[in-house]
């Protein structure tokens, strides 16, 4: 039996590695959990949601260990190019997606802030992750083998999984420490991982659109905002009335400093000015059975908030003392503190007071803007 570094590393891997079939199914389970926690994290803007982000990062580091166990087991087959089959090609594509997801994730948390065409590294990381899920399922289907009962027996397997998760947690905390020691800028990030964008006004933070939302610039003079649904009256407002640029608006303007955290990986704190949604609802006369308020964009995009939260939200015409630019949602965009950027609806032209929530809004976010 060898005693060199390679032999010692091999024995250490054998000691930690669960049975081969459990490794395969653990890879799928971790990828599914990563997809779920990644999706949920897009909706979390309040610091109380930090456990979701911790779990996502720890599972990602644990995934690397399972991937290592897998590669050690199959490395000889991958090295024999003459024996490759269609299933081998799927395996290699799966490996590339896994390495891409891990590498871009690690680069992002260590402070690398570059753009690849229109996308940040975080967006590329999400893309690799979305590709990995079907590829891994396809890979497992080509070599389908259910775990056996004996794979689960004994305390040793339980201890191995506990050690792997603990190792992922230690690695994550070590990464945070390395960020502080190396001064990578990680200390300026939010708990979501988003990087700061400094300054005030339209030019100080990026213009981003969700999926296909990209309308032509809107003529402020011909645009109106309508309040409808479970209200006693359905008033319409011209831009000047909401922006405080009319001599007799009938609407009291308001402003608020709020943090916008975009799911593409940046955040900014700005002073937003416009009208409080609660003032619009009070003027329209909300009916007693109303429970939600839906904000609808000219593109068809929409998002709903519980009515009490909606009352405190702002419909902004200005940011940082400037009129909103088209890219940032002019004439009017929703400002919803504690929500992620994709929920801050741009180009709002309709406010609908409703009795029920709108689960279809999740589908609309993927379809809006397409002709």
N, C-alpha and C positions, 0 to 999 in steps of 0.2 A: 504494500500500500504506500503511495507517494506521500511525501511530507512537505513538498514545495508549496508556494503560495497558491498555485492553480488548484492543487489537490485540496488544500485547506478550504479554499473558496467553494470548491465543488461540494465538499462535505457540509459546509455551512448552508449552502443552498438546499441540499437534500434534507437537512434537519428542519429547515423552515417551510419547505414546499409541501402543500397539501397533496393528496392523491391526484394524478394527472386529470382524471375526469372532473374532479372538483375545481381544479385550476381553470379548465375550459369554461365551465359554467359560472365560475366566479367572475371571469372576465366579462361575460355577458351581463351578469347581475350588476357589476360595478358600472359598466357603460350605461345601462338602463337608469341606474340611480343617478349617475352623472347628468344624463339628459334631463331627468325629472328635476333635480336640484338646480341645474342650470336654467331650465325654463321658469321655475318658481322664482329664482333669484332676479329674473327680469322684472318681476312685479313688486319687488321689495325695495322700498326707498327709505324706510324708517330704521334707525339703528337697532331697534328691538329684533329685527330679522337677521342679525349677524350669525346665528347658528347655521342657517342655510348655507352661507358662504363658507364657513368653516368646514362643514360636512363636505361640500363640493370639493374643496381643496385637499382635504385629507383623503378622500376617496380617490382623487386623481393620483396622489402619490402612492397610495396602496395599489392602484392599477398598475403602476410601473413595476412593482414587485411581482405581481402575477404575470405580467408580460415577460419579465426576465425568466421566471420559471418555465414559461412556455417556450421561449427561444432556446434555452439550454436543452430542452427535450427534443426540439425539432431541427436544430441547427445543421445536423448532418444531412437531412433531407433537403433543406434549402440550398446547401452547398453543391448538391448533385444536379446541375442544370440540365443534363441530358435526360433526367428522369422526371422533369416537371410535367404536370398535367394541368388541365383547366382549373382544378381545385387549388393547385399550388399558386396559380396566378392570383386567384381570389385571396389566398392567404397573404401573399406579398402586398397586394393592395390594402388589405386590412392592416398589415403592419405599418405601411407608409402613413395611412390615416391616423393610426394610434401614435406614431412618433411625431407626426405633424401637430396633432392636438396637444401632446405633452410639451413639445418644444416651444410652441407659440405661447402656451399657458405659462411656462416657466419664464420665458423671455419677458412676458408682460408683467409678471409680478416682480421681476427684478428691475423694472423701470425702463425697459427698452420701449421707446415711443416713436415708432415709425409707421408710415402708411404704405400699403401696397395697393396702388391705384386709388380707389375710393374707400378702402377698408383699413381700419386700425388692426393691429395684431390681435386684439380681442375679438374682432369680427372674424378674422381668419381662423382663430381658435374655435369659435362657434361652428364655422363651416366644416372644419375637420371633424369636430365632434358629431355633427349631423350626418356626415358621410360614414363615420365609423359604425354607427348603430346598425344600419342595414348590412354593411359589409361583414360585420362580425356575426350577425344572425345567419347570413348566407354561408359564411365559413363553417359555422357550427352545423348547419343543416347538411353540408356536404360530408361531414364526419360525425353524424349524429350518434351519440352514445350517452344514454342516461347514466347518472351516477348510480353506483351500487350501494346496497345497504351498508356493506362493510366500510365504504369510504367515509361514512359518518361516525363510525364507532370509535369509542375511546376518547379520553380527555385530551390526547395529544393533538388531534385535529382542532379542537376548540381552542387550545392554547396557541396553536400556530396562527389561527385567525386573529386572536386577541393581540398577539405579538405584532402581526402585520399592521393592524389598525393603530396600535400604539406607536409603531415605527412611523406611520404616516403622520400622526399628530406631532411627534418629535421633529420630524423633517420639516413640517410646516412652521413650527415655532423657530427652528434653526434658520429657515429662510427669512423670517421676519427680523431675526437678530442680525443676519448678514446684511439685510437692507439698511439697517441703522448703522452698522459698523462701516459699511462701504459707502454710505451716504448716496444711495441710488435714487433718492427722491420718494421712496416708498412711504416715508412718514407723512407726506402730504396727501396721500390717497385717502379716500373714504373707505369704510368697511366693505363697500361693494367692489373695491379695486379700482374705481374710477380715478383718473388723474385730473389735477386742477387746471382750469383755464382762467387766467387772470385778466383783469381789465373791466371796463364798463362799456356797455352798448353793443350794437349789432356785430361789430367787427372783432369782438374779443372772444367769441366762442364759435365753434363750427356750425355750419348749416348741414343738417342731416334730415333725411326723409325716410319714412318707414315704407319698405317694399317699393311700391310703384307710385307713391304720392308725389306728384310733381306738376301742379296746376300752372296755368299761365298766370301772370300777375293780375291781380284783381283791382278793378277800377273802384277806388274808394267812394267816388261820387255816386256810382250806381249801385253800390252794395248796401244791404240792410241786414240787421239782425232781428230775427223773429223769436219771440217767446211763446210757446204753444203747449198743448197737452192739458194736463190737469190744473188749469188755471181759469180764473173767472173772465179774464180778458186776454187777448193775444196781441200785445203791443209790438210794433216794429220800430227800430231805431236806426237812424242814419249814422254814418261814421262820426260826423262832427258832434253829435249829441253824446256819444260815448267817449270821445277823445277830449271833451271839454273845450272844443274849439267853436262851439255855437254859443251865441249870446244868451239863449234861453233853453238850456238843456233839459231841465226837469229831472236830471240825474246827477247825483253827487259823485264826483270822482274820488278815487282812492288809490293808494299805492302800498307796496309791501316789498321788503327785501326777502327773497326766496331763493332756495338752492335748486337748480335744475341738474339732475343726475341722468345722463344719457346712457342707454344700454350699449352704445358703441365704445364706452370706456372713458368718458370725461365728465367733469362737473364744473359748474360755474355758479357763483353767487351774484345776483343782479338785483337792482331796484326796478321793479315792474310797476307800471302805472296804467290804470284803466277804471273799470267799474266792478264793484263787489257783486257777485252773483246773487247774494241775499237781497240786495237792493232791487235788482230786477224782479226777483220772485215776489217781493213785497208789493211792488207796483202792479204786477200782474194778478195778484191775489191767488195764492196756492190753495187748492182744495184739500180737505182734511185727509183724504185717502192717498195723497201723493207720498211716495217713498223714495223715488230716485229722480235724478236729473241727468239727461243725456245731452252731450255736446256733439253736434254734427258738423263735419267739415264740408266744404264745397266739393271735395273729392269723393264723398260718401263715407269716409272714415268717421268713426264715432267712438265715444267712450262714456260710460255712466259712472256717477258717484252717488253714494247715499245722500239723501237730501240735506241732512245736517252738515255733512262734510262739504257738499256743494255750496251751501250758503256762505261758507268761509272762503271759498275759492275766488280767484280774481279772473276777469276777462280783460286781458292786457292789450292796450293799443301802443304802449311805449315800453322801451327797455333802456336802462341807463341814461334816461333823459332824451332819448332819440325815438322817433317814430319807429315801430317795428318794420324791419325790411320784409320783403316778400318771402325770402327764404326762411325767416324766423316766424312766419305765420300771419303777416299783415293781410287784412286789416285788424284781425282779432285772434288771439290765441288764449287758450286756457292756461292758467297758472295754478297748479294743484300741489302745494307743498306736501312732502312726504310720499309723493308718487314719482315713478320713473318717467323719463322724458317722453316715451312713446304714448303715455297717457295724458300728456299736456297737448291736447288737440290743437292743431294749427288750422288757420283759415276758417274759423268757426262762423257759420251763418245762421245757425238755428240752435235754440235751447229748448229741449222738450222735457216737460215735467211728467213723470210716469208713475204708475202704481207698482210696476214690477221692474226687476233688473233686466238686463239685455245680454243674455249669454251669447247670442249670435254676433256680438261685437268682436269676439275672438276670430270668427271666420272673416268678418269684414276687414279686419286689419291685414289679412293676407290677400284680399281681393281689391281693396279700394285703389283707385288710380288707374286700373287697367281699363282700356277702352273696350 
